[in-house]
């Protein structure tokens, strides 16, 4: 008589969540844990904690918000792909900006979703990413194609980022270890490339496009 062993157990996908809003993070973890093939094994509220948490928990996939304290999800995505190549990255954010999508893909993310759909869509996206697909919000993909590449160099982005809080040229120069003349040149180039009139308008335009 042949012994029956029944159906094999479902393998749980190990998930890391990086979301700075505690209530949102907790709710998302609860909903994903209701999926029979998923388990949230780590939760962090800051971008500079993502890599350490991933190395400890060894997730199969990391769901990263973009605007996180400590380090942006986009920068952390690149670090995570380097530190733990087996871990897929799915960006899940409120900020559906074409520039963010391009930067996410450059950082090695396997998907980019905007937080306006049901959790069932997110769970389906996780499964698709782990199956080797690339999952991108269709409306955002179209917008990214029409928006074109980021026109700003890395140094121009650094200078604009340092100018976000209204810092003076002297402050920016000190923070980035550049001369004031060099800072002015970068600011002038960034203003020209964004088609704006001053540094604060350039900062706003760059952020709206996801270039910072």
Buried (B, 14 or more C-beta within 10 A) or exposed (E): EEEEEEEEEEEBBBBBBBBBEEEBBBEBBEBBEEBEEBBBBBBBBBBBBBBEBBBEBEBBBBBBBBBBEBBBBBBBBBBBBEBBEEBBBBBBBEBBBBBBBBBBBEBBBBBBBBBEEEBEEBBBBBBBBBEEEEBBBEEBEEBBEEBEEBBBEEBBBBBBBBBBEEBEBEBBBBBBEBEEEBBBBBBEBBBEBBEBEEBBEBBBBBBBBBBB
